[in-house]
Amino acid sequence: MVEEVQKHSVHTLVFRSLKRTHDMFVADNGKPVPLDEESHKRKMAIKLRNEYGPVLHMPTSKENLKEKVPQSASDSYGHKQYPANQGQEVEYLVTGTHPYPPGPGVALTADTKIQRMPSESAAQSLAVALPASQARADANRPVPAGGEYRHPGVPDRAQPAGAVSVVMEGGNAKNSALMAKKAPTMPKPQWHPPWKLYRVISGHLGWVRCIAVEPGNQWFVTGSADRTIKIWDLASGKLKLSLTGHISTVRGVIVSARSPYLFSCGEDKQVKCWDLEYNKVIRHYHGHLSAVYGLDLHPTIDVLVTCSRDSTARIWDVRTKASVHTLSGHTNAVATVRCQAAEPQIITGSHDTTIRLWDLVAGKTRVTLTNHKKSVRAVVLHPRHYTFASGSPDNIKQWKFPDGSFIQNLSGHNAIINTLTVNSDGVLVSGADNGTMHLWDWRTGYNFQRVHAAVQPGSLDSESGIFACAFDQSESRLLTAEADKTIKVYKEDDTATEETHPVSWKPEIIKRKRF
């Protein structure tokens, strides 16, 4: 079949060529007229132009193979072109391998061996693919959404900020007026006064592992590795009361705003409810199989949530002591848990590097966030915004509720972050295992202060970790629980101004990381 089509096409071309040659030697009366050499050359030039002119710059295309030759003096690529005979289809026989069909060494078939000149619309569609018209195609290409211009062939890489695209045509540089989108920069952070240490409270005989301020802002409570819970006067820093009952390190304390109860948990697997009117334990919550690392109270309903080294978090009914749900899904110790009234109502961070947002009613995971590369030991919720932050040795990350959409990274605190706290003014505090404390502007992620308080006398230099921190209810004081057995109290420097402590902010050198 292929050979028959090939022979037929060759015969057709030869017959047409001989017919036109014969017509050139026939006069009006039908008698042959001999031509001189010059006339013969002119007639042959006309024959070549009519028969083979369209072949000179024929683009290869699969589109519109049955279209007739365009009747124009020049093609869409700027090449000179000769008009073909009116109403005549021009066929071209392609033998051997050819760029059409695409793919090296593809055998030609009866459908692909005959190729005709493309139409004007088909030629326009090929303009971008031809090197001769690439510059023109780039100049006419519309700017993508957002004003960002991208180099041809490099779709994922933007030009440098402020660059102007220049198109070279015929040796002349033309400004295409395509300005690149500027690189995103961090907005100017809000100015915050620096915090300074003004009180150190001693009394514990072991690492101070947890701290909480009561809702009335009169006193605060701490739990320690010495197995005691101590209550301190917030204004004077004097010890008011010591509670004993745990037989191992106390890892979490919280004071209820709905009842005169104090809740505590520890490495002895116990969760206790203390009645502060009688200063004794009135309830135990049994169920965890290993050390309990943290706890939190729901703000609107009488529900207590605890997290443990047994890779679970448990939800308890405060009054009946019943275990409402066991939140299973983490594959390593759950280090921190937080509650809120809005959805999702429970957030946990774990040593398995993930953060889980839980459905309180169903007791199941809603979202699992896997962006962190190392263990998540701290989670904090912003008091006004519908956002939260998580702390890990790789980064502090900010997220948006309800689905845990990633906002930004806060990089620079290169240590094991044990605790996070934030106030309504947008001051985020991160405390780490090496005794350093960084203060950040929540909105921009700007680190405006770094603190490393001296280790107190009588403690080893290596014991300089910060295990917990919290603002008091007025947010004018910051309390930290540390490994040197002390509680340190910080407050804002009243003498500081924007002139004495300017914001060291340069937008061109501050970049946000994606993950």
C-alpha positions in Angstrom: 0.0 0.0 0.0 2.8 2.4 0.9 4.6 1.7 -2.4 1.5 2.3 -4.4 0.8 5.7 -2.8 4.4 6.7 -3.3 4.4 5.7 -7.1 1.1 7.5 -7.6 2.4 10.7 -6.0 5.6 10.6 -8.1 3.6 10.1 -11.3 1.3 13.0 -10.4 4.2 15.4 -9.9 6.0 14.2 -13.1 2.8 14.5 -15.2 2.1 18.0 -13.9 5.7 19.1 -14.6 5.6 17.8 -18.2 2.2 19.4 -18.8 3.4 22.8 -17.7 6.6 22.5 -19.8 4.5 21.6 -22.8 2.2 24.6 -22.3 5.1 27.0 -22.3 6.1 26.0 -25.9 2.5 26.3 -27.3 1.5 29.5 -28.9 -2.0 30.9 -29.4 -2.4 29.1 -32.8 -1.4 25.7 -31.3 2.0 25.6 -33.0 5.3 25.1 -31.1 7.4 28.3 -30.7 11.1 27.8 -30.1 12.5 29.7 -27.1 15.9 31.3 -26.9 18.2 30.6 -23.9 17.1 33.7 -21.9 13.4 33.0 -22.4 14.0 29.4 -21.5 15.7 30.4 -18.2 12.8 32.8 -17.4 10.2 30.2 -18.1 12.1 27.7 -15.9 12.3 30.2 -13.1 8.6 30.7 -13.3 8.1 26.9 -13.2 10.4 26.5 -10.2 8.7 29.4 -8.4 5.2 28.0 -9.0 6.1 24.3 -8.3 8.7 24.4 -5.5 8.5 27.9 -4.0 6.3 26.9 -1.1 8.8 24.2 -0.1 11.6 26.7 0.8 10.4 27.5 4.3 7.8 24.8 5.0 7.4 24.3 8.8 6.6 20.8 9.9 3.1 20.4 11.3 0.5 17.8 11.9 -2.3 20.4 11.9 -4.5 21.2 8.9 -2.7 18.9 6.5 -5.4 19.3 3.8 -5.3 23.2 3.9 -4.5 25.0 0.7 -1.3 27.0 0.3 -1.7 30.6 1.8 -1.8 33.2 -0.9 0.5 35.8 0.7 3.7 37.4 -0.2 5.4 36.5 3.0 4.7 33.9 5.7 4.1 34.4 9.4 7.8 34.0 10.2 9.0 36.8 8.0 10.4 34.6 5.2 9.8 35.5 1.6 7.3 33.2 -0.1 5.9 32.8 -3.6 2.2 32.4 -4.4 1.0 29.0 -5.5 -1.5 28.3 -8.2 -5.1 29.2 -7.3 -7.2 26.3 -6.0 -4.3 23.8 -6.4 -3.3 21.4 -3.6 0.5 21.0 -3.2 1.7 17.7 -2.0 5.2 16.8 -0.8 6.5 13.4 -0.6 8.7 12.8 2.5 11.1 9.8 2.3 13.2 8.4 5.1 13.1 9.6 8.7 12.0 13.2 9.3 11.3 15.5 12.4 7.6 14.7 11.6 6.3 12.6 13.1 8.2 13.4 16.3 10.6 10.9 17.7 13.9 9.8 16.0 13.7 6.8 13.7 9.9 6.6 13.5 8.9 4.8 10.4 6.6 6.7 8.0 3.2 5.4 7.1 0.7 6.1 4.4 -0.9 8.7 6.7 2.3 10.5 7.5 4.4 10.4 4.4 2.3 13.0 2.5 2.5 16.5 4.0 0.9 19.7 2.8 1.6 23.3 3.6 -0.2 24.4 6.8 -2.8 27.1 6.8 -2.1 30.6 8.1 -3.7 29.7 11.5 -1.6 26.5 11.8 1.5 28.5 10.9 0.7 31.0 13.7 0.4 28.2 16.2 3.9 27.1 15.4 5.5 30.5 15.7 6.5 30.0 19.3 8.2 26.7 18.5 10.5 28.1 15.8 13.9 29.7 16.8 13.6 32.5 14.2 10.5 34.0 15.9 11.3 33.1 19.6 12.2 36.7 20.5 9.1 38.0 19.0 7.0 35.4 20.7 8.6 36.4 24.1 7.8 40.1 23.4 4.2 39.4 22.7 3.7 36.9 25.5 1.3 38.3 28.2 2.6 38.9 31.7 1.4 36.2 34.2 -0.9 37.1 37.0 0.7 39.1 39.8 3.0 41.0 37.5 5.6 38.4 37.6 7.5 37.8 34.3 9.3 34.5 33.8 12.0 33.6 31.4 11.0 31.3 28.5 12.0 27.7 29.2 12.4 28.4 32.9 8.8 28.5 34.2 9.6 28.2 38.0 12.3 30.8 38.3 11.5 34.5 38.6 13.8 37.3 37.4 15.6 39.3 40.1 13.7 42.1 41.7 13.7 45.3 39.7 15.0 43.6 36.5 13.7 44.8 33.1 13.2 42.4 30.3 15.1 43.4 27.1 14.3 41.7 23.7 17.1 41.7 21.0 15.8 42.0 17.5 18.0 42.9 14.6 20.8 44.1 16.9 18.6 46.7 18.6 17.7 46.4 22.3 14.1 47.2 23.0 12.7 47.7 26.4 9.7 45.5 26.7 8.4 47.3 29.8 7.9 44.0 31.6 8.9 44.7 35.2 9.5 41.7 37.4 7.6 41.2 40.6 9.6 42.3 43.6 10.7 39.6 46.0 8.5 39.3 49.0 9.9 41.1 52.0 8.9 41.0 55.7 6.9 44.1 56.7 8.3 46.4 59.3 7.8 44.8 62.8 6.0 46.5 65.6 8.3 48.0 68.2 8.3 46.2 71.5 10.3 47.4 74.6 13.0 45.0 75.8 12.4 42.8 78.8 14.8 42.8 81.7 15.3 40.5 84.7 14.2 42.1 88.0 13.6 39.2 90.4 15.0 35.7 91.0 12.9 33.4 93.3 14.5 30.4 95.0 13.0 27.6 97.1 12.8 24.5 95.0 15.4 21.7 95.5 15.2 20.5 92.0 14.6 21.5 88.4 11.4 23.7 88.1 9.5 22.0 85.4 6.2 23.8 85.1 4.5 27.1 86.0 1.0 28.6 86.0 -0.6 31.9 87.1 -4.0 31.8 88.8 -6.9 33.8 87.1 -7.0 36.4 89.9 -3.3 37.3 89.3 -2.5 37.2 93.0 -0.3 34.1 93.1 1.3 31.5 90.8 2.1 27.9 91.2 5.2 25.8 90.2 6.0 22.1 90.0 9.5 20.7 90.4 11.7 17.6 90.2 11.8 17.7 94.0 8.2 16.2 93.8 6.6 19.3 95.4 4.1 21.9 94.2 4.7 25.4 95.6 2.5 28.4 95.6 4.1 31.9 95.5 2.9 35.4 96.0 3.1 37.1 92.7 3.7 40.6 94.0 6.4 39.8 96.6 7.7 36.5 95.4 7.4 34.9 98.8 6.4 31.3 99.3 2.8 30.8 100.5 2.3 27.1 100.4 3.9 23.7 99.5 1.9 20.7 98.4 3.3 17.2 98.6 1.7 14.1 97.2 3.5 13.2 93.9 6.2 10.6 94.2 8.1 11.7 91.1 8.8 14.9 89.1 5.8 17.2 88.7 5.6 18.0 85.0 2.4 20.0 84.7 0.2 22.4 86.7 -2.8 24.5 85.9 -5.4 26.5 87.9 -9.0 26.3 87.0 -10.9 29.6 86.3 -14.3 27.9 86.8 -13.6 26.3 90.3 -11.2 26.5 93.2 -9.2 23.6 91.8 -5.6 23.0 91.0 -4.6 20.2 88.6 -1.2 18.6 88.5 0.4 15.7 86.7 3.8 14.0 86.9 6.2 11.3 85.9 4.5 9.0 88.5 1.6 8.5 85.9 -0.7 10.4 88.3 -3.1 13.2 87.5 -4.4 14.9 90.7 -7.1 17.5 91.4 -6.3 19.7 94.5 -9.0 21.5 96.4 -7.4 24.8 97.3 -9.9 25.5 100.1 -8.6 22.4 102.0 -5.2 22.1 100.3 -5.6 18.4 99.7 -6.2 16.0 96.8 -9.9 15.3 96.1 -9.7 13.4 92.8 -7.3 11.1 90.9 -7.6 10.4 87.2 -6.2 6.9 86.5 -5.6 5.6 83.0 -2.2 6.6 81.6 0.4 3.9 81.3 3.5 6.1 81.6 4.7 9.5 82.7 2.2 12.4 82.1 4.0 15.3 80.5 1.3 18.0 80.3 -2.3 19.0 80.9 -4.7 21.7 80.0 -8.3 22.7 80.9 -11.0 23.4 78.4 -12.1 27.0 78.8 -15.8 26.5 78.6 -16.7 23.0 79.7 -15.5 20.9 82.6 -13.1 18.8 80.7 -9.4 18.1 81.5 -7.0 16.9 78.8 -3.6 15.2 79.6 -0.8 14.0 77.4 1.6 11.2 78.2 4.7 9.3 77.3 2.4 6.4 76.4 1.8 8.2 73.0 -1.8 9.1 73.9 -3.8 12.1 75.1 -6.8 11.5 77.4 -9.9 13.6 77.9 -11.4 13.4 81.4 -14.7 14.6 82.9 -13.5 16.7 85.8 -16.4 15.9 88.1 -16.9 12.1 87.4 -13.2 11.3 86.8 -14.4 9.3 83.8 -12.1 9.0 80.7 -14.2 10.4 77.9 -11.8 9.7 75.1 -8.4 8.3 74.6 -6.8 10.2 71.7 -4.6 7.6 69.9 -2.6 8.2 66.7 0.8 9.6 67.8 3.7 7.1 67.5 5.9 8.6 70.3 5.5 10.5 73.5 3.0 13.4 73.4 4.8 16.3 75.0 2.3 19.1 75.0 -1.5 19.7 74.7 -3.6 22.8 74.4 -7.4 23.4 74.5 -9.5 26.2 73.0 -13.3 26.8 72.7 -13.3 27.0 68.9 -12.6 24.2 66.5 -10.4 22.4 66.6 -10.7 22.3 70.4 -7.6 20.1 71.1 -4.1 20.4 69.7 -1.2 18.1 70.6 2.5 18.1 69.8 4.6 15.0 70.0 8.1 13.6 69.8 7.1 11.8 66.6 7.6 15.3 65.0 3.9 15.8 64.2 1.1 18.1 65.4 -2.5 16.8 65.5 -5.7 18.7 65.6 -8.5 16.7 67.2 -12.2 16.5 67.0 -13.3 16.6 70.6 -16.7 15.1 70.0 -15.6 12.1 67.9 -12.2 11.7 69.6 -10.4 11.4 66.3 -7.7 13.3 64.4 -8.9 16.1 62.1 -5.6 17.2 60.7 -2.0 15.9 61.1 0.8 18.4 60.5 4.1 16.9 59.4 6.2 19.9 58.6 8.5 19.6 61.6 11.6 17.5 61.2 12.2 17.0 65.0 10.2 16.6 68.1 7.5 19.1 69.0 7.7 20.0 72.7 5.7 23.2 72.8 2.5 24.6 71.4 1.0 28.0 72.2 -2.3 29.6 71.0 -2.5 33.3 70.3 -5.0 34.9 72.7 -6.7 37.1 70.0 -5.8 35.7 66.6 -7.1 32.4 65.3 -3.5 31.1 65.0 -1.0 29.1 67.0 2.7 28.4 67.1 4.8 25.2 67.6 8.3 24.9 68.8 10.9 22.4 67.7 14.7 22.2 67.4 14.5 22.9 63.7 12.2 25.9 63.7 9.3 27.7 65.3 6.4 27.5 63.0 3.2 29.5 62.9 -0.1 28.0 61.7 -3.6 29.1 61.0 -6.8 27.5 62.3 -8.9 25.6 61.7 -7.0 23.4 59.1 -3.5 24.1 60.3 -2.5 26.2 57.2 1.2 27.1 57.4 2.0 30.8 57.9 5.7 31.2 58.4 8.9 30.0 60.0 10.7 31.8 62.9 14.3 30.7 62.5 17.2 31.5 64.7 16.6 29.8 68.0 18.9 26.9 67.3 18.3 24.8 70.4 15.8 22.4 71.9 12.7 24.6 72.5 10.9 23.4 75.7 8.3 26.2 76.0 6.4 28.9 74.2 4.1 31.7 75.4 2.6 34.7 73.8 0.7 37.8 75.0 -2.0 39.8 73.4 0.5 42.5 72.4 2.1 40.0 70.0 5.3 39.2 72.0 6.2 35.5 71.5 8.7 34.0 74.0 10.6 30.8 73.3 12.7 29.1 76.0 15.3 26.5 75.3 17.3 23.7 76.9 20.5 25.8 76.8 19.1 28.6 79.0 18.5 31.0 76.1 15.2 32.9 75.7 14.2 34.6 72.4 11.5 37.2 72.1 9.7 37.6 68.8 7.2 39.9 67.1 4.3 37.5 66.3 3.1 39.1 63.1 6.4 39.4 61.3 8.5 36.8 63.1 11.2 39.4 63.9 13.5 38.4 66.8 13.9 41.6 68.7 15.6 40.3 71.9 17.7 37.4 73.1 18.3 36.7 76.7 20.6 34.3 78.5 20.4 34.9 82.2 23.3 33.9 84.5 23.1 30.6 86.3 22.4 31.2 90.0 25.1 30.4 92.7 25.0 26.9 94.0 24.0 25.4 90.6 26.1 23.8 88.0 26.8 25.8 84.9 25.3 23.2 82.7 22.0 23.5 84.5 20.7 26.5 82.6 17.7 25.2 80.8 14.3 26.9 80.6 11.5 24.4 81.0 8.4 26.6 81.2 7.4 30.3 80.9 4.2 32.2 81.3 2.9 35.8 81.3 0.9 36.9 84.3 -2.8 38.0 83.8 -1.8 41.6 83.3 0.9 40.6 80.8 3.3 43.0 82.5 5.5 40.2 84.0 7.1 37.2 82.4 7.9 34.2 84.6 10.3 31.4 83.7 10.9 28.0 85.4 14.5 27.0 85.0 17.0 24.2 85.6 19.0 26.1 88.2 16.1 25.5 90.6 14.9 29.1 90.4 11.9 31.1 89.0 13.0 34.3 87.2 10.6 37.2 86.8 11.1 39.7 83.9 9.3 43.0 83.1 9.4 45.5 80.4 12.1 48.2 80.5 10.1 51.4 81.1 13.1 53.6 80.1 13.5 52.1 76.6 12.3 54.0 73.6 12.5 53.4 69.8 15.5 55.7 69.7 17.4 53.9 72.5 16.5 50.5 71.2 15.8 50.8 67.5 14.5 48.0 65.4 17.4 46.5 63.4 15.3 45.7 60.4 16.5 45.5 56.8 13.9 44.1 54.4 16.3 43.3 51.6 18.2 40.7 53.8 15.3 39.2 55.7 13.8 36.2 53.8 11.1 33.9 54.8 11.6 30.2 54.3 8.8 28.0 53.0 9.4 25.0 55.3 
